[in-house]
Structure formats: structure tokens, C-alpha cells
Amino acid sequence: MGIGTLLLDRGLISDRQLAEAIAEQQRTGERLDHALVRLGFVRPQDVLEAIGQQFGMPIVDLASVDVDDATLKMLPPKLVFKQRCVPIRRTESALQVATCDPFELSAFDELKLLTGLPIELVLAEERDISKFIRTHYGVAGDTLEALAAEGGPEAAATEEIRSAEVDEAQEASVIRLVNDLLLEAIKERATDIHIEPYEDTLEIRYRIDGVLADAGVPPTVNRFRNAIVSRLKIMANLNIAEKRKPQDGRITLRNKGKEYDLRVSVIPMLSGEGVVLRILNKSAVMMGLEELGMPGEVESRWGGLIGRPHGILLVTGPTGSGKSTTLYASLRRIVSGAVKAITVEDPVEYHVPGVNQIQVSHQVGLDFAAGLRAILRHDPDIIMIGEIRDLETAEAAVQASLTGHLVFSTLHTNDAAGAMTRLLDMGVEPYLVSSSVEGVLAQRLVRRVCEACGQWRPCEPTERPPSFEPGPENSIREGAGCRECRQTGFRGRLGVYELLTMAEPLRELVMRRSSSAAIAAAATASGDLLPLRDDAFGKVRRGATSLTEALRVVPA
């Protein structure tokens, strides 16, 4: 009985859904149950339970299975990757093998002949099998094994043999290896890929939810370090022969209908060339302000500020705190056919429909200040400057706001009030700062407690700082760690925000060059500052993040 008939007989799908899935299967060539799951007609666990009941096969959770090395070696990795089945337990009479596709009976006859043991099949979810293979056999392990079997691309004997390096990087196995590394990073929701050469090893790590984690690539990847870097250089249109200077480029990658922009940075290091790739998901720019995690009062006030006809609005925070995403979301809310918006960015990270975007080019003298002066002649209503870095850019932004433009930009400061003193320290006159800045939004990113394993527990008095008041039940939420969150207890991130709205008393403090602490104290007392700490602790009380995570990004 085929899987379609099996699911139909059990009432899990309808005749119409089966017919639609068969048509989709014929179009894509994928397995029928995969088509059914992708179309949303049935859940993966329902498919697995139906197969298990039909064949009388038990279902195992591979995340809780410990397998010894001797059992793993019972099957050659090549066969594991090919058949997508894994050995999990050996008894005196049989080898227990987990699979998600028991219909390929010929494959298990091959396993029996290879091991000389009867094969006892158990079922596991396909994603669990894929994760098991990555954990025990390594990411791209099949490609690395194929490369090793072929002898692999060896390093060129001399630097001048450029054609040999190009040939290595263009080998099908190397192309597949690099693609595996990139697609695995996207699958794991990584924002950065770090390829770090050491004397005897090549470390590959992914930054997931702001924290670096080992990619799980087998040690044999070190043999192919030169080929990997050369392939990435070719993809990014960089000079493959240049190994002494840093180089920057970009790669466009499509996966499952989504387009990703990879910013590539190559730097010569002691033991080779190090590479960092920043992964930008172009669909992320479609997020609205309401999806960023802003509390209601902050969103309401910020929404009022971005609707003003002129002035400067600043977003502050450290690198990687989501400032660009907030600016893009703000632009998307206010840009329409009735207004013209122009941005000057370095680099242009996302393409926003209806917005004219300019890429900074220092080679031809087009920096932020020069770009800002030029776009004022294009009659914009809204201007976004990627970052205010110097006095020239700051003064140009101030003049643009005073002549009737709404100006968005970013600053690297620790809090909202610090933006005023930073502009003053740059050399902007106090009267210009006080008359042009309308509001400052400071932000951080905190990891979100995993929905699959998050649990509430009592909050002990000794573990909470004096400034934190738990909810009415005196409990906080934490993740125990599961397969959904890579055993970290967190999955995804959300913003934590602080908003300073400029009122007349605060403008007078700026005119007197008061400290950021004095500005913050006065704004808090008057209700013009919604503090970062309040938002962070509010998210802890709601269970969106953990107390330790909140304390990691905001002072106690």
C-alpha cells in the first residue's frame, strides 16, 4: 500500500488533496508525503504514525538516543548519506536502523548484505535523521568523503599557478561542499558564517540568535581550506590571486523561493585567509513595526514621531542590535506615492520598494555627507542616512531637518540620552541639536525563550536584582533545551526598546550642555523617557525572554 492510499484510508487527507499532491509530486519529483506536508495537508508526525501502525514499526526520538562509536561505524558514511538511514543500536542478533522511508526495501537488503546482520527497522522523523547525520557524520560529510576519495584538490605548488586554483574551486565536489555550508547556515537561521584558519585546523562557526556555535563540520575540511576560500572568492567576484590584502564582495543566493544577500569579507591571517559572510534575508525587510517587539506605548509614540514633517529621528545601539531593520520598518510605514524617500547607505542591505537608495562609494568620494548634499537637490520629503559618523555628516543632517525634511539616521551610543552628548562631542552646536532632534530610539536584541521547551518556574529572591519585580505569580520562564532550539533554550530574537521624546525642558538641558545622565533623569521624571530596562523586564514578566538574557543586555 502506497503512502497516499495509507493516509487516505486513515482519513488524514481527502481525495482532492491526494490528487493535488500527486500533481505537485509529478512537477517537482519529490516524495509524495513530502508534497503533502509542504502543501499543509498533513503533519509530519501524522505521516510517521500512520507508517508505524501500518508496518508495525516503533517510533524513536533520535534526540534522546545515545549511540556508541562502534555502532556508528557499522555502516559506511557514504551509505548513510545516500539512504538517509542511521544505525542506533546493535544487539547480538540484529542491527537497529532508524529510517523515515521504509518503502525502499532494496536499500535495507543492501544493509543486511553489508553488515551480515539482520536489520531491525525503527521510524524517526526526517528532520531528526538529518540532525543526527549532521551531528555524528558532520555537515557536508558526504561531500568531504567524496573529495577525500578523489584525492581532493591539493594546494597549488606556487602562488603564480592561478589557473590551478581556479580549477580546484570550480570542481563539482567543491561547489557542492560550499553550497552545503551556505544552505546549512540558512537552514539553522544563522546571521553570520565564520571560516577561521588555524595552523592544523579550519574552524567553521555559525552565529545563531547572536551567539556563535560550531557548525559541526568534520575535521577533514581542513584539507580543502584553499579550495573553499577560492570558491567563495569566485562567487563574490573577488581576485582569487590576491592573498595579501583584505577584500569585500557579495553573493546572491536563492533557496526555496527566498533570496539571500551574503556580504563577504576576506582577511589574510597568520595561517591563511579568514572569511566572514553576513547573511541578509531580503524578506526580513518586509517586517512591520508591530512585528519587532515594540511595547505598545513605544510603538505609539514612535509612530507619532515618524509621522512628523521634519526633524531628526535617531536609532542607537551597538552593532547587530537591529537598527537597520527598525529604520526599514519605519520607512515602510510612512512611504507612499505622496512622498519621496531617499537613503544613503553603506552598504545598501535591503531593497525597499518605493524608496530611492544610494550606495556609498569612498573610491569616488561619495560618502554620507556628499551623498546627503546631493540628494537635497532631488526634492526628497524623507531622508535616511545609514550612520552619522562625523561632524560633516551631522551638520548636513541638521541642516536638512531645519529646511523641512524628515531625517532618519543611526548612532553608536549606549542609551537614548547619550545621542545628545555624542552630537555635541562631534562639534555640533547645542542650539542646532536642541532645535533639530525630535526623538531617539535606543534598542538591543534579546533571545526569545523557545516555545517548544519554555517552562515557568519560581524566581528566587537571590537571583533577581533589586530593580526587577517579578509578576504576580513570582515566576519567570526559561527554556530547558530541545531539538527545536539546538538545546539552547532560545529560538529567535526580539527587540528591547528605549524611547526619548524631546520636550522643551530637555532642549534647554541640551543648550546648557548637560550630561546624558542629567538628561535621562529629567526625561524619566517628566515621562518623556521610556527606559530600556522597563521594556526588558516587562518581556521577562510576560515570558518572552529569560531574566538572565535580559540582564545580559541591560544594566541591573
N, C-alpha and C positions, 0 to 999 in steps of 0.2 A: 504494500500500500504506500503510495507516494505521500509526501508531506502535505500537499494540498488537500488530498482526499481525507487524510487523517484529521486535519484541522477542521475541515468541513463537517465531517461526521460528528465531531465533538461540539459543534455549534459555536466554534470560536471565530469563524468567518462565514460570510454569505457567498452564494454563487456569484453574485455580481463582483464582490471583492476578489474572489479567486480568479475570475476571468480578467479583471483589470491587472492583477498581479502577474498573471501568465503573459499578458501582452507586454507588460513592463520588463519581465524576465527575457522575453524574446528580443526586446530592444537593447537591453544592457548586457545580457549574458550572465547576470548574477544568479545566485541560487534563489529558488522560489521563496523560501522562508525569509531570506534577506529582503526581497522585494516587498513581501507582506509587512515586515517590521518597518521598513523605511517609509512605506505608504501610510503607516499608522493604523493598519487594520488589526494588528495583534501585537502583544508584548513579547519580548524575547523569552521571558521566563515561562509564559504560557506555551510557547513552542517547545521549549525544553521539557516541560512537564508532560506534554502530550506525547512526545517521542519516548520519554522514560516509561510511561504507562504502557505504550504500545509494545515496546521491546522488553519490558520488564527489567529496565536498567536503572540502578540507583543514580541520584544526582549528588555531586560533591561540590563543596565550596573550596576552590583551589587556594583562596586567600588564607585558609586555616590549615592547609596541608604542609607538613614538613617532609621534604624528600632528601635522602642522603645522596652523596655524590656517586656512589656505586650504582644506584638505581638510575640516575640521570644518564650514566654512561652506557646503559643497556641499549639505547637507541642512538644512532649517529645523528648529530645535529642536522645534517642535510635532510634526513628523512623527517625529522621533527618539523622543520620549516616547511617542507613540501606537503606533508599530510595534515599539518596543524593538529597533531595529537602528541600527548606528553606522558612519559612513564611516571607514575607517582608512588607505586609500592610493589615490591617483589616478595612473593611468598615461595615456599618450596615447590609449589606445583604450578604457579602461574605468574604472569606479569600484568599488573593492573595498569591500564592505559586510559587516560581521560581524553574524550573527544566531544565535539559538538555536532559531528556529522557521521552517525553510524550507518548511513546508507552506502558508503563506499566500502563494501565488504572486501573487494580485491586488495585494498590497501592493508587491511588487517591480516589477510593471508600472507602478505609480504612481511609484515612484522613477525608473524609466527615462524616463518622460514628463517628469518634473520636471527632471532633470539633463541630458537629451538625450544621455546616455552609456549604453552597455551596462553592466549591473550584474553584477559578479563576486562571487558569494556565498562566504563562508567561515563556518565554525562557531566559536562560542565559548560557554563556559558562561554560563548566565543570570546567575549572581551576578557574573561578571566584566563582563558587559554593564551590569548595574545600577551597579557600582562605576565603570565607565568613564563612564557618563552623569553620575553624581554628581560625578566629578572634573572633567569638561570642560564640563558644562552646568549644574552646581550642584544642590544639594539643593533639592527643590521648585521646580526651574527651570520646569517646565511650568505650575505654578500661578501663579508670578510673571509668566510671559509672558501668561497669560490675564488676570491682573489688569491688567497694563500695557495690553493690547489694549482692555480695557473702560474704560480711563481710571483705574481703581483708585480706592479710597476716598481722598478728599482730606481733609486735616485740617480740622476744624471751624473756622469763621471766628472764633468766640469761645468762651470757656470755658463759657458758660451753655447752649450748644446740646448738651445731654447726649443728647437723643434721636438726633441725627445720629451721635454716636459709637457709640451702641448699634446703630444700623442698619448702620454700617460693620463693626463687629465681628461682626455676625450674617450678613453676606453669605456665600454658599456658598463663594466662592473664598477668602475669608479663613479660614473654618473649615477648609477643606481644607489651606491653607497651614500653619496652626498644627498641625493633625494630622500633616502630613508631617514637620514639625520634631520633634515629640514621638516619633513612631514611628521615625524615623531614629535618634534618640538611643538608644532602646531596642534597636534592631537592632544598633547599634555597641557595646552593653554600657556605655553611659555611666552614671555615677552622678549627674552634675550637668549642667544646661544653663545657660550664662551668656549673657544677652542684654544687651549693653553699648552704650548710645548715645553717640556722639561727634558732633562738630559736623556732619560731612558723611558719616558712615558709621554703619552699625549692625553691630557685630561679634557673631556668634553662635558660641560655642565649646562643645565637649563635653569633660567630664572623663572620660577613659577610663583605667582602671588607675591612677588617681591623678594623671594628667598631662593638662593642658589641650591640646586640639587643635582647630584651626579646623574648623568644621562644613562648610565648602565651599559656603556659600550665595552665590548671585550678588549683586553689589553693588546690583542693583536692589531688593533687600529693604529698603534704607534708605527708599524712598518709602512703605513701608507700616508703619513703626515704630509709629505711633499705633494702627493697627488691630490689630497683633499684640498689643501690651500690653493694649488694651481687651478683646480676645478672651480672653486669659489671665485677666484680672480677672473676666470674666463666668463663666468655667469654675470659678474658685476662689471664687465668691460674694463678691467684694470690691466696694468702692464705686468705680464706674468714674469718677465725677466728682472723687474725691479725688486730687489730684496733688501735694499739699504734704507729706503725712505718709507714713511707711513703713507698709506693710500686709502682713499674713501670712495665708495661706489654704492650702487643699489641694484637689487634684484627684484623682479616682479614674478610672483608665483601664484598659480591658481590651484585650488584644491576644493573639490566638492562644491563647485559653483561660487566659491568665495575667492576674492583676490587679496593677496597679501603683498605688502611692500616691505622688503628686507633692506635695511641700511647696513652696509658692510664697512667695517673698519679693520684694516690690516696694519700691524705694527711689528717691525723687526725686534726680536727679543734675543736673549742670550743663547737659547737653544733652538732657535728657529723663528718662524713668523707666527705671532698670535693673531687670532681673528675673533672679533665680536660682531654678531649680527643682531640688530634690533628688529623685532617682528612687529609690523604695524598692520593690524587688521582694518582694512578700509571700511568695513561695515560698522566699526566702532564709532565712527563719526556720526552715525545716524542716531546715537543716543540723545535723548532729551534731558533737560534739567531735572525733570521729575524722576528719571531713572538713575541719577548719580548718587542718591542717598542724602540729598539735602533735607534737613528738617523743615517743617512747614513754614516757620517764621523766617528762616534764612531764605528759602526759595521765594517767599512772598516779597520780602524787602529787595532781594537781588533782582527779581522780576520788575520791580518798580524802577530800580536804578538803570537797568539796561533799556528801559523804555524812554529815558530822557533824551532830549535833542542834542545835548552837548556835554562836555566834561570828560574827565579821565576816570576809567574804572580799571583797577589793578587786581591781578590774581597773583598771590605769592605762595611760596612753598619751595622745598628742596627739589632737586632733580628727580623725576619719576613720581611726582605726587599727583599727577593728573591735571596739571594746569591747562595744558593744551586741549584736553578733552572738554573741560569746563568752558573754555573760550569758544570752542566749536559749537557746543550745545547752546551757548548763549546767542551766538550768531544765527544759528538755525531758527531760534525762536523769533527773532526780530527782523530777519532779512525777508523782504518781499519784493514784488515788482515795483513798488513805490519808492524804494530806497536803493542806493548804490553802495556796496560794501567792497573795500579793497584791503588786502592783507599784505604785509611784508614779513616773510618768514625765513628762517634758517635752521633746517631745511623746511620745505613745504611737506608736512607729514601726511595730511589727508586732503583730499579734494572735496570742497563743499559746493554743492550746486547753487548757482546764483551769486557766487562770490568770486571776485577777481583776485587771484592770488599771484604774488610776485616772489620769486626765489632770489635770496641774497646771493651775490656773486662778488667776493672780495677781489678776485683776479681782475675784474674790470672796474673796480671802485664802487660797486653797488652795495653799500652797506645799509643798515637800518635807517640812518639819518638821511642818506642820499635818496633812498627809496621813498621815505616819507615826504621829503621836499618835492619829489617828482609827482607823487600821486595826488598831492593837493591841487595840482593843475588839471586833474581829471574829475573834479567836482564830485567827490565822494560825500556821502552822508555819514558813513560808519568806516572807521579805520581800525585795523588790528596790527599792532607791531609785535613781532614774536617775543622780543625781550628788550627792556631798557637797560643797556649795559654801561652807557657813558653819558657825560654831560650834554654832548651834542644831540644825541637821540632824545634825551629827557627834555631839553629845551624845545626841540622840534615838536614833540608830543604835546607839550604845554601850549605852544602857540597854535597848534591845530585845534586843540579843545577850546581855546579862547576865541577862535574865529568861527565857532559854530559847528564843530564836528564832535561826534561821539567817538572816543578813542579807547580801545582795549589794549592792554599790554600785561606783561608779567615782570615780576621782580623776584630776586632770590633773597627773601628775608624770613626770619623765623616766625613772625606773627604779623597781624594786620597793622598794628600801630607802628611797627618798625619800618614800614614802607615810607612813612613821612620823613623819618630821620635819614633813611637811605637816600632819598631825593635831595635833602638838604646837604648831606655829606658829599653828594656828587657835585654840588655847586649851584643848584637851582635856588633862585631867590625865594625866601619864605612867602612873600606875597603872591608869587606865581603858584607855589604848591597849594596854598590855602584857597586860592580862588579857582583852581582847575580840578583838583581831585574831588570826586564825588563819593567814592566808596572803594573799600579794599576788602577782597575776599581772600583769606588765608586757608589753606587746605592741606590735608595729609590723606594717605590711603591706609586703611586697616584691613586685615584679612577677615573675611566673613566666616563665622562658625559653620561648619559643614552641616547641611540639612539632614544628611543621612545618619550621622552619628552624634549630632549635638544633643547634649543632655543637661538638664538643670541640676544644680547641686547647691547646698548651703554655702554661703560666703562667710568664712571665719573672720572674726574681728581682727586677728593678727595679720591677715593677708591683704586687707584693704587700707588704702591711705586715708588720712583724716578728711580729705576733700571729697571722698566718694561716699555717697549714701546709696545703699542697695535698695531694691524695690520693696514693696510691701511684704513680700514673702521671704525677704532676706536671702535671695538666691541669685546665682549667676549661671550662665550657660557656657559649656565647653564641649569640644569635640573629642571623643575618645580615640578617633583614628580608624579609618576603614578604607576599603579599596577605592571608594569614590574620591577620597581626598589624599590618596597616596600615604595614608597613615599619619597625616599631619594634624588632622582635626579641623583644618580650614579648607574652604574651597571658594575661590573668587575673592574680590575685594570691593569695598565701598568707600566713599569719601567721608571725611570728617571736616567740618567747616567752621570758620570763624568770620563773621562779617562786621566790618566797621563802617558805619554810615556817617559821613561828615556833617556835623551840625555847627552852628555859629560859634559856640564856646570852644569847640575843638579847633576851628580855624584860627581863633585867637591864640590858642596854645601853640599852634604851628608858627604863627607870626612871631611869637616870643622864643622860638627855637627850643621849646620844652622837650624833655626826654621822651622816648617811646613809652617808658613806664608811667610817666605822668599823663600822657595822652590816653593810654589804656585805662588807667584808674578813673579818669574823668569820664571817659566814654562808657565804662561799665556802670558807674554811678548814675549816669543820665539815661541808660538804656540804649545808647547808640552802638554798643558793642555786644554782640552775641558770641561769648567766648568759645574757643576750640574745645576746652575741657568739658564744658557743659554738653556739647554735642557728642563727644566721645563717650562720656559716662552715660548719657541718655541711650546710646546704642548698646552699651553693656547691659543696662537695665532691661531693655527690650529683647536681649538675647541675640542681637545681630552680630556682635563680636564678643570676645572674651576680655576679662579685666586685664590680664597680662598683656594682651595685644594693644589695648587702649593705652596702658602705661608705657608701652614701647614707643609710642609716637607723640604723646603729650606729657608734659611735666606733671608730677603728682601734686 
